[in-house]
Amino acid sequence: MTRSLKKGPYVDERLLKKIVGKEPLKTPMIKTWARACQIAPEMVGFTFGVHNGKVHVEVLVTEDMVGHRLGEFSLTRKFTKHGGKMQKEIEQKKKEAEIASAQAAKSATTDAKKK
């Protein structure tokens, strides 16, 4: 559910105080636990350490992120890939194909050097 327009966006005041008067790319990571804070245009270029419940994940704010929440870019759950036995077989075939292509490229370069 979106926030009421008459209230305006929720931007953490303490976070804005840490930003005021500093240069975006030269400032070190700013740690925050305010995952619900919306990204304002003043935050573009700063690096925030957004807490995900365990560690602070570095988030470099770009123009595309304005209007989103900081928590959207710091995932709280670790993704483990899908698939089981079939996925392993597919990955193994892919590795074998990469090895074969690397060997073919290596042999092609050695043949070219001999000529």
N, C-alpha and C positions, 0 to 999 in steps of 0.2 A: 504494500500500500504506500502510495507516495505521500510526502509531507505537504501540508497545506501551504498554498502560495502566500497567504498573508503572514505566515510564520517565517517564511524564507528558508534557505538551505541551512542544514546543521553543519557548522564549521567550528571545530574546537578552538576556543579562544586562546588556550595555552599554546596550541600549535602555531597559531598566527603570531603570537608574541615571540616565539623562537625564530620565526622567519624574518620579521621586520628588520630592515637595514642590512641584510646579509646578501652576498652575491650567490646566486643559485648553484653554479657548478663548482665553486671553490669551498662551499660549506660541507663539512663532513656529514655523515649519516645522522639524521635526527630520529631518535628512538621515540616510538609512540605506541600506546595501547588503545588509542581511539580508532578502532576499526570502522565505527559507524560514521566517522567524519567524512563529509563530502569534499571532494577535491575542488578547490577554488582556483581561478586563473592566476592568483598570486603565487601558488605553489609550484607552478611549472618550472622545471629545471632542477628542483631540489630532490635529494635522495632521502627517503624516509625508511626507517627500520620499523616495519609494521609487525607487531607481535601476533603469532599464529597459535599461541597457547603453549609453545615450547621454546621457540627461538624467534629472533627478529629477522624477518625476511626483507632484504633490500629492494625498495621499489623506487625507480627513477621516474618521476612524474613527467609526462609529455602532454602536449595539447589535446590529444585524443582522449585522455583520461578525465578531463574536466567534466564535472557533473556526476561522476561515479564515486563510489565509496572506497576508502583505502583498503578495507577488508577484502574487496573483490580481487585484489592482486596479491594477497597473501593467503594461500590455500591452507586450510586447517587439517585436511586429510591427505595422506600420502597415497598416490595412485599406484596400484600394482596392475600390471598389464593384464588384459583379458586373455582367455584361451588357456589351454592346457597342453595335452599331448600334440594336438594338431598344430598349435601355434609353435611349439618347439620344432616340429618337423619343417615347418615353413621357414623359420629362422635359420635352421641348419642348412637347408638348401640354398638360402640366400647367401650365407657365409661361404659355402663351397663355390658358388658362382663368382663371388668377389675374389676369392683366392685364385680361381682359374683365370679370371680376367687379368689379375695382377701378374700372374706368371706369364701369360701371353704377352703382356706389355713389356715385361722384363726381357723376355726372349727376343722380342722385336727390336728393342734398343741395342741388345748385344749383337744381333745380326747386322744392324745398321753400322755399328762401330767397326765390325770386322771388314766391311766393304770399304 
